[in-house]
Amino acid sequence: MIQDTLTNFSNQFGSSWDALVSRLPEIVLALVILTGSYFLSRVVYRVTHKVLSSKVDQKSVGRLISQAVSALVVFLGLFMALQAVNLGKSVTGLLAGAGISGLVLGLALQGTLSNTISGIVLSLRKNIRVGDWIETMDYKGEVVKIALNYLVLKESDNNIVIIPNKTILESPLKNYSQTTKMRVVLQCGVAYDTDLEKVRDITLNLIRERFGSTRIEEGPEFFFTEFGSSSIRFLCRFWIHGESGVDKLKARSSLIMELKKALDEEGIVIPFPIRTLEFRNREVLESEFTL
């Protein structure tokens, strides 16, 4: 009985050993593929990270993309190694399981993944960078950070606004830092008895002297817009070099102070709101006051 058991064990061991020896070249090839894919993934990681470091401001995004590419190389090496040892069915089951798991995780982390992908897209885009002054969704400020799933905006009053990256991509965005030329608009009014041509000349000359630049081709513009309740309204527009809303505010404030001073020197009045009441039946009114 014992001898039969030993004989069966010896036969099974011998057959298993023969099968192992016969498949030894395939196993060695699979190990070589796995080892090669590992070292290749390290090389791919370093090359990808070096390339992205010069194009992506956020280091975390560069590392994430590099790791994803490196993991893809390892996965392809594992796939080829399993194919080398004739485990195609195992590969099919592995891919099916990975697909189902990816679908479940994608549904569970839909919002997080969409914001993360949006963060990668924002980091690769050249029309928005850290330090830019932007306006979106009634928020205006400087971009201080572009993380994987959110953007940090610092407003002029020092408030910090955190906006999901997906919202940034799906909403209109105005980037003031994309151009160094900004237009300033100022409206004012003068009294009805004022020489309007003189007002126009004073304003245009002041803008040319104060904000004129050879780098800006467009000159200042001046238009009288309406007969107001107490003044004749006018509008002037001109261009300045600036990259933020603060530059525009400084230019407008400077023009208001200097224009007020220039108009005062010429005796031109910027009137207060005035309402004139006219009574047609003056005799009835006088009789009522006399009583």
KEKE-3310 file (N, C-alpha, C; in steps of 0.2 Angstrom, whole numbers, plus 5000, padded with zeros to 4 digits):
npx = (5004:5009:5020:5013:5008:5019:5024:5014:5015:5029:5027:5018:5026:5037:5030:5026:5038:5044:5035:5037:5051:5050:5043:5051:5059:5049:5045:5057:5058:5046:5050:5061:5054:5046:5056:5063:5052:5050:5062:5062:5051:5055:5065:5056:5048:5057:5061:5048:5045:5055:5052:5039:5042:5046:5035:5024:5018:5014:5021:5016:5006:5014:5021:5011:5006:5018:5020:5008:5011:5022:5016:5008:5017:5023:5011:5009:5020:5017:5006:5012:5021:5012:5006:5017:5019:5008:4996:4984:4970:4970:4974:4964:4953:4959:4959:4946:4941:4948:4942:4929:4931:4937:4926:4917:4924:4925:4912:4909:4919:4916:4915:4927:4937:4934:4937:4950:4956:4952:4961:4973:4972:4971:4984:4991:4987:4991:4985:4982:4990:5000:5000:4993:4981:4964:4947:4932:4916:4910:4921:4936:4954:4971:4979:4985:4988:4987:4980:4978:4964:4958:4957:4966:4962:4966:4959:4958:4955:4961:4955:4953:4949:4942:4941:4933:4942:4935:4924:4930:4935:4923:4916:4915:4930:4940:4956:4966:4980:4984:4987:4996:4990:4977:4960:4954:4940:4931:4918:4910:4903:4898:4894:4880:4882:4895:4910:4911:4920:4932:4932:4933:4946:4955:4953:4958:4971:4976:4976:4984:4996:4998:4996:5000:5009:5022:5021:5008:4997:4983:4975:4968:4950:4936:4919:4904:4889:4876:4862:4861:4852:4857:4869:4880:4884:4899:4911:4926:4939:4954:4970:4981:4996:4995:4992:4983:4968:4970:4979:4971:4962:4971:4975:4963:4959:4970:4968:4955:4958:4968:4961:4950:4957:4962:4951:4946:4955:4953:4941:4929:4914:4910:4894:4884:4870:4855:4839:4826:4812:4797:4784:4769:4757:4759:4752:4742:4749:4756:4746:4741:4752:4752:4740)
npy = (4994:5006:5007:5008:5020:5028:5026:5031:5045:5047:5045:5056:5067:5066:5068:5081:5087:5085:5092:5105:5106:5105:5117:5127:5136:5145:5150:5156:5166:5173:5179:5186:5196:5202:5207:5216:5224:5231:5238:5246:5253:5262:5269:5276:5283:5292:5299:5304:5312:5322:5328:5333:5342:5353:5359:5358:5367:5362:5351:5340:5335:5332:5321:5312:5310:5304:5293:5286:5283:5275:5264:5259:5253:5243:5235:5231:5224:5213:5208:5203:5193:5184:5179:5173:5162:5155:5158:5163:5163:5167:5180:5185:5184:5192:5205:5207:5207:5219:5228:5228:5232:5244:5251:5251:5259:5271:5275:5277:5287:5298:5312:5316:5310:5317:5330:5329:5325:5336:5345:5340:5344:5358:5361:5358:5367:5382:5395:5398:5401:5399:5414:5421:5434:5432:5431:5423:5416:5427:5429:5436:5437:5433:5418:5407:5393:5378:5364:5346:5343:5355:5373:5387:5404:5420:5434:5452:5458:5450:5438:5420:5409:5394:5384:5371:5361:5356:5365:5376:5373:5372:5384:5401:5411:5424:5430:5442:5442:5437:5447:5462:5474:5485:5492:5507:5515:5530:5540:5556:5572:5589:5606:5614:5626:5625:5626:5614:5609:5613:5606:5593:5594:5597:5585:5575:5579:5578:5564:5559:5565:5559:5546:5541:5531:5524:5511:5508:5508:5512:5527:5539:5540:5550:5554:5563:5559:5560:5571:5575:5575:5586:5589:5588:5573:5564:5552:5544:5534:5524:5516:5506:5499:5485:5471:5467:5470:5479:5488:5494:5501:5510:5518:5524:5531:5540:5547:5553:5562:5571:5576:5582:5592:5599:5604:5612:5622:5628:5634:5626:5618:5604:5598:5597:5585:5592:5598:5607:5616:5621:5632:5634:5642:5655:5666:5660:5653:5663:5670:5661:5660:5672:5673)
npz = (5000:5004:4996:4984:4985:4986:4973:4965:4969:4965:4951:4948:4952:4944:4931:4933:4934:4922:4914:4919:4915:4902:4899:4903:4895:4891:4903:4907:4897:4900:4912:4909:4901:4910:4919:4910:4906:4918:4920:4909:4911:4921:4914:4905:4914:4919:4907:4903:4914:4913:4901:4903:4914:4909:4903:4910:4924:4937:4948:4953:4944:4933:4939:4941:4928:4923:4931:4927:4914:4916:4923:4913:4904:4912:4914:4901:4899:4908:4902:4890:4896:4902:4890:4884:4892:4888:4894:4890:4893:4906:4905:4898:4907:4917:4911:4909:4923:4927:4919:4924:4937:4935:4929:4940:4949:4942:4941:4955:4958:4950:4950:4957:4948:4936:4940:4942:4930:4923:4929:4925:4911:4912:4917:4906:4897:4889:4890:4903:4918:4933:4943:4933:4930:4932:4927:4932:4933:4941:4950:4953:4951:4956:4950:4961:4963:4954:4957:4957:4957:4959:4958:4964:4969:4972:4977:4975:4987:4996:4999:4998:4985:4981:4967:4958:4946:4935:4934:4930:4917:4911:4911:4906:4904:4908:4904:4910:4909:4898:4888:4887:4886:4890:4891:4896:4903:4905:4911:4912:4916:4910:4913:4905:4899:4894:4884:4873:4863:4869:4881:4875:4869:4880:4888:4879:4876:4889:4891:4881:4885:4898:4897:4885:4873:4863:4860:4859:4847:4845:4847:4860:4863:4861:4866:4866:4874:4879:4883:4899:4915:4922:4916:4902:4896:4894:4886:4888:4881:4882:4880:4890:4896:4905:4917:4926:4935:4945:4939:4929:4938:4944:4934:4930:4941:4942:4931:4934:4944:4938:4928:4934:4940:4929:4923:4932:4932:4920:4923:4921:4924:4933:4936:4950:4953:4947:4949:4941:4944:4936:4937:4929:4931:4937:4944:4951:4960:4967:4973:4982:4991:4996:5003)
capx = (5000:5014:5024:5009:5007:5026:5025:5010:5018:5034:5025:5016:5031:5040:5027:5026:5045:5045:5031:5041:5057:5048:5040:5056:5061:5044:5045:5063:5056:5042:5054:5065:5050:5044:5062:5064:5047:5051:5068:5060:5046:5059:5067:5050:5046:5062:5060:5042:5045:5059:5049:5034:5044:5047:5029:5019:5020:5013:5025:5011:5003:5020:5023:5005:5006:5024:5018:5003:5014:5026:5012:5006:5023:5023:5005:5010:5025:5014:5002:5016:5024:5007:5005:5023:5018:5002:4990:4979:4963:4971:4975:4957:4950:4962:4957:4938:4941:4951:4937:4923:4934:4938:4919:4914:4928:4924:4905:4910:4923:4915:4916:4934:4940:4933:4941:4958:4957:4952:4967:4979:4971:4973:4991:4994:4985:4995:4981:4981:4996:5000:5002:4989:4975:4958:4940:4927:4910:4910:4927:4942:4960:4977:4979:4991:4989:4983:4981:4975:4957:4955:4961:4965:4961:4967:4956:4961:4954:4965:4951:4955:4943:4944:4936:4934:4944:4929:4920:4935:4935:4916:4914:4919:4935:4944:4963:4969:4987:4986:4989:4998:4986:4970:4957:4951:4934:4929:4912:4909:4898:4900:4888:4877:4885:4902:4913:4912:4926:4937:4932:4936:4953:4958:4953:4962:4978:4978:4977:4990:5002:4999:4996:5003:5015:5024:5020:5001:4995:4977:4974:4962:4944:4931:4912:4898:4885:4869:4860:4859:4847:4860:4875:4881:4888:4904:4914:4933:4942:4961:4973:4987:5000:4994:4990:4978:4963:4973:4982:4966:4960:4976:4975:4957:4960:4974:4964:4950:4961:4971:4955:4947:4962:4963:4944:4945:4960:4949:4934:4924:4911:4906:4889:4880:4863:4851:4832:4823:4804:4794:4777:4766:4752:4762:4747:4738:4754:4758:4740:4741:4757:4750:4735)
capy = (5000:5012:5007:5010:5028:5031:5025:5036:5051:5048:5046:5063:5072:5065:5071:5088:5090:5085:5098:5111:5107:5107:5124:5131:5141:5149:5153:5161:5171:5178:5182:5191:5201:5206:5211:5221:5230:5235:5243:5250:5258:5267:5274:5279:5288:5298:5303:5308:5317:5327:5332:5337:5347:5360:5361:5358:5370:5358:5345:5334:5333:5329:5315:5308:5307:5300:5286:5282:5280:5269:5258:5256:5249:5237:5231:5228:5218:5208:5205:5199:5188:5179:5176:5169:5155:5152:5159:5168:5163:5171:5187:5188:5185:5198:5211:5207:5209:5225:5232:5229:5236:5251:5254:5253:5265:5277:5277:5279:5293:5302:5319:5317:5309:5323:5336:5327:5325:5343:5348:5339:5348:5365:5361:5357:5372:5388:5401:5399:5399:5402:5421:5425:5437:5430:5432:5418:5415:5433:5429:5439:5437:5430:5411:5405:5386:5373:5357:5340:5343:5362:5379:5392:5410:5425:5440:5458:5459:5444:5432:5414:5406:5387:5382:5364:5362:5355:5371:5381:5371:5372:5391:5406:5413:5430:5430:5448:5442:5435:5453:5467:5480:5485:5498:5511:5519:5535:5544:5562:5577:5596:5610:5615:5632:5624:5625:5607:5607:5614:5600:5587:5595:5596:5578:5571:5581:5575:5557:5558:5567:5555:5538:5540:5526:5523:5504:5507:5511:5515:5533:5539:5541:5554:5555:5566:5553:5562:5577:5572:5580:5592:5590:5585:5568:5562:5546:5544:5527:5524:5510:5506:5493:5482:5464:5465:5475:5485:5493:5498:5505:5515:5523:5528:5535:5545:5552:5557:5567:5576:5579:5587:5598:5603:5607:5618:5628:5632:5636:5622:5615:5597:5600:5592:5584:5598:5598:5613:5615:5627:5632:5638:5646:5659:5670:5656:5651:5669:5672:5656:5661:5679:5671)
capz = (5000:5005:4990:4978:4986:4984:4966:4962:4970:4960:4944:4947:4953:4937:4926:4934:4933:4915:4911:4921:4911:4895:4899:4906:4891:4891:4910:4907:4893:4904:4918:4905:4898:4916:4921:4905:4906:4924:4919:4904:4914:4925:4909:4902:4919:4919:4901:4903:4919:4911:4896:4906:4919:4905:4900:4916:4930:4943:4948:4955:4938:4930:4942:4940:4921:4922:4934:4923:4908:4918:4925:4907:4902:4916:4912:4894:4900:4911:4897:4886:4899:4902:4883:4883:4895:4886:4899:4887:4896:4912:4903:4896:4914:4921:4908:4911:4930:4927:4916:4928:4943:4932:4928:4947:4952:4938:4943:4962:4959:4944:4951:4958:4942:4931:4942:4941:4922:4921:4932:4920:4905:4914:4918:4899:4893:4889:4891:4910:4921:4940:4942:4929:4933:4928:4930:4930:4938:4946:4954:4949:4956:4954:4951:4965:4962:4950:4959:4953:4956:4961:4957:4970:4966:4977:4975:4977:4994:4999:5000:4994:4982:4978:4962:4955:4939:4930:4933:4926:4910:4908:4912:4902:4908:4905:4907:4909:4908:4891:4884:4892:4884:4893:4889:4902:4901:4910:4910:4916:4913:4911:4913:4898:4896:4893:4877:4872:4860:4874:4885:4872:4868:4886:4889:4874:4877:4895:4891:4877:4889:4904:4896:4878:4873:4856:4859:4858:4841:4845:4851:4864:4860:4865:4863:4870:4874:4880:4887:4905:4918:4925:4913:4895:4897:4889:4888:4885:4881:4880:4881:4894:4897:4912:4917:4931:4936:4949:4934:4926:4943:4945:4928:4930:4947:4940:4926:4937:4948:4934:4923:4938:4941:4923:4921:4937:4930:4915:4925:4918:4930:4933:4940:4954:4950:4949:4946:4940:4944:4933:4938:4923:4933:4943:4947:4956:4965:4971:4977:4988:4996:4999:5009)
cpx = (5004:5018:5020:5008:5014:5027:5021:5013:5025:5033:5022:5021:5036:5037:5027:5033:5046:5041:5034:5047:5055:5045:5045:5058:5055:5044:5051:5061:5051:5045:5058:5060:5048:5050:5063:5059:5048:5057:5066:5055:5050:5062:5062:5048:5051:5062:5054:5042:5049:5056:5043:5036:5045:5041:5023:5021:5019:5017:5021:5008:5008:5021:5017:5005:5012:5023:5013:5006:5018:5022:5009:5011:5023:5017:5006:5015:5022:5010:5006:5019:5018:5006:5011:5022:5011:4996:4986:4973:4964:4971:4968:4953:4953:4960:4949:4938:4943:4946:4931:4925:4934:4931:4916:4917:4926:4917:4906:4914:4922:4917:4924:4938:4940:4937:4948:4960:4957:4958:4973:4978:4973:4980:4995:4993:4990:4992:4979:4987:4996:5003:4997:4983:4969:4952:4935:4922:4909:4916:4932:4948:4965:4977:4986:4992:4984:4984:4978:4968:4954:4960:4960:4966:4962:4965:4960:4960:4957:4961:4953:4949:4946:4939:4938:4937:4939:4925:4924:4934:4928:4913:4918:4924:4939:4950:4966:4977:4989:4988:4991:4995:4979:4967:4953:4945:4932:4923:4912:4904:4900:4894:4886:4880:4893:4904:4915:4918:4932:4938:4935:4944:4957:4959:4958:4969:4981:4980:4983:4996:5004:4999:4998:5009:5016:5022:5013:4999:4988:4977:4968:4956:4939:4925:4908:4892:4877:4868:4857:4854:4850:4867:4875:4886:4893:4908:4921:4936:4949:4964:4979:4990:4998:4992:4985:4973:4965:4976:4977:4963:4964:4976:4968:4957:4964:4971:4959:4953:4964:4966:4951:4951:4962:4957:4944:4949:4957:4943:4928:4921:4908:4901:4886:4873:4859:4844:4829:4815:4802:4787:4774:4761:4755:4757:4744:4743:4755:4752:4739:4746:4755:4745:4739)
cpy = (5006:5013:5009:5018:5031:5031:5030:5043:5053:5049:5054:5068:5072:5069:5079:5091:5090:5091:5104:5112:5109:5114:5129:5137:5147:5153:5158:5167:5176:5182:5188:5197:5205:5210:5217:5226:5234:5240:5248:5255:5263:5272:5279:5285:5294:5302:5307:5313:5323:5331:5336:5342:5353:5362:5361:5361:5366:5352:5339:5331:5330:5322:5310:5305:5302:5293:5282:5279:5274:5263:5255:5251:5243:5232:5228:5223:5212:5204:5200:5193:5182:5176:5172:5162:5152:5152:5164:5169:5168:5178:5189:5189:5191:5205:5212:5210:5217:5230:5233:5233:5243:5255:5256:5259:5271:5279:5280:5286:5297:5309:5320:5316:5315:5329:5335:5327:5332:5347:5346:5343:5355:5365:5361:5363:5379:5395:5402:5397:5402:5409:5425:5428:5436:5432:5427:5417:5421:5433:5432:5440:5434:5422:5410:5398:5383:5366:5352:5341:5350:5367:5384:5399:5415:5432:5446:5460:5454:5438:5426:5411:5399:5385:5375:5365:5360:5361:5376:5380:5372:5379:5396:5409:5419:5431:5437:5448:5439:5441:5458:5474:5480:5492:5501:5515:5523:5539:5550:5566:5584:5600:5612:5621:5631:5624:5618:5605:5608:5608:5594:5588:5594:5589:5574:5572:5578:5568:5555:5560:5562:5548:5537:5535:5525:5515:5503:5511:5515:5522:5534:5541:5545:5555:5558:5561:5555:5568:5574:5577:5586:5593:5587:5579:5566:5556:5546:5537:5528:5518:5511:5499:5490:5475:5462:5471:5480:5490:5497:5503:5511:5520:5527:5533:5541:5550:5556:5563:5573:5579:5584:5593:5602:5607:5613:5624:5632:5634:5632:5618:5608:5597:5595:5590:5589:5596:5604:5612:5622:5626:5637:5643:5650:5663:5667:5655:5657:5671:5667:5657:5668:5677:5668)
cpz = (5000:4999:4984:4979:4984:4976:4962:4963:4965:4953:4943:4948:4946:4932:4926:4932:4926:4911:4913:4917:4904:4894:4902:4902:4891:4898:4910:4903:4896:4909:4914:4903:4904:4918:4916:4905:4913:4923:4914:4906:4918:4920:4907:4908:4919:4913:4901:4908:4917:4906:4899:4911:4915:4902:4905:4922:4936:4943:4949:4949:4934:4932:4940:4933:4920:4925:4930:4917:4910:4920:4919:4904:4906:4915:4906:4895:4903:4906:4892:4889:4900:4895:4882:4886:4894:4891:4896:4890:4903:4910:4901:4903:4918:4918:4909:4918:4931:4924:4920:4934:4941:4932:4935:4950:4949:4940:4950:4962:4953:4945:4952:4952:4937:4933:4941:4934:4920:4924:4927:4914:4906:4914:4911:4895:4894:4890:4898:4914:4928:4939:4938:4933:4929:4931:4927:4935:4943:4951:4950:4954:4952:4955:4955:4965:4958:4952:4955:4952:4958:4959:4962:4967:4972:4974:4978:4984:4999:5001:4995:4991:4979:4973:4959:4948:4934:4929:4929:4919:4907:4908:4908:4907:4904:4908:4905:4907:4902:4886:4889:4890:4886:4891:4895:4899:4907:4907:4914:4913:4914:4910:4906:4895:4894:4886:4876:4868:4864:4878:4882:4871:4875:4888:4885:4875:4884:4895:4887:4881:4895:4902:4889:4878:4865:4855:4858:4852:4841:4850:4856:4860:4864:4862:4868:4869:4875:4884:4894:4909:4921:4921:4906:4897:4892:4891:4884:4886:4879:4883:4886:4894:4905:4911:4922:4932:4941:4944:4931:4931:4944:4940:4928:4936:4945:4935:4929:4941:4944:4930:4928:4939:4935:4921:4926:4935:4925:4916:4922:4924:4929:4938:4944:4951:4952:4945:4946:4940:4941:4934:4933:4926:4939:4947:4953:4962:4970:4976:4983:4993:4999:5005:5015)
residu = (MET:ILE:GLN:ASP:THR:LEU:THR:ASN:PHE:SER:ASN:GLN:PHE:GLY:SER:SER:TRP:ASP:ALA:LEU:VAL:SER:ARG:LEU:PRO:GLU:ILE:VAL:LEU:ALA:LEU:VAL:ILE:LEU:THR:GLY:SER:TYR:PHE:LEU:SER:ARG:VAL:VAL:TYR:ARG:VAL:THR:HIS:LYS:VAL:LEU:SER:SER:LYS:VAL:ASP:GLN:LYS:SER:VAL:GLY:ARG:LEU:ILE:SER:GLN:ALA:VAL:SER:ALA:LEU:VAL:VAL:PHE:LEU:GLY:LEU:PHE:MET:ALA:LEU:GLN:ALA:VAL:ASN:LEU:GLY:LYS:SER:VAL:THR:GLY:LEU:LEU:ALA:GLY:ALA:GLY:ILE:SER:GLY:LEU:VAL:LEU:GLY:LEU:ALA:LEU:GLN:GLY:THR:LEU:SER:ASN:THR:ILE:SER:GLY:ILE:VAL:LEU:SER:LEU:ARG:LYS:ASN:ILE:ARG:VAL:GLY:ASP:TRP:ILE:GLU:THR:MET:ASP:TYR:LYS:GLY:GLU:VAL:VAL:LYS:ILE:ALA:LEU:ASN:TYR:LEU:VAL:LEU:LYS:GLU:SER:ASP:ASN:ASN:ILE:VAL:ILE:ILE:PRO:ASN:LYS:THR:ILE:LEU:GLU:SER:PRO:LEU:LYS:ASN:TYR:SER:GLN:THR:THR:LYS:MET:ARG:VAL:VAL:LEU:GLN:CYS:GLY:VAL:ALA:TYR:ASP:THR:ASP:LEU:GLU:LYS:VAL:ARG:ASP:ILE:THR:LEU:ASN:LEU:ILE:ARG:GLU:ARG:PHE:GLY:SER:THR:ARG:ILE:GLU:GLU:GLY:PRO:GLU:PHE:PHE:PHE:THR:GLU:PHE:GLY:SER:SER:SER:ILE:ARG:PHE:LEU:CYS:ARG:PHE:TRP:ILE:HIS:GLY:GLU:SER:GLY:VAL:ASP:LYS:LEU:LYS:ALA:ARG:SER:SER:LEU:ILE:MET:GLU:LEU:LYS:LYS:ALA:LEU:ASP:GLU:GLU:GLY:ILE:VAL:ILE:PRO:PHE:PRO:ILE:ARG:THR:LEU:GLU:PHE:ARG:ASN:ARG:GLU:VAL:LEU:GLU:SER:GLU:PHE:THR:LEU)
# end
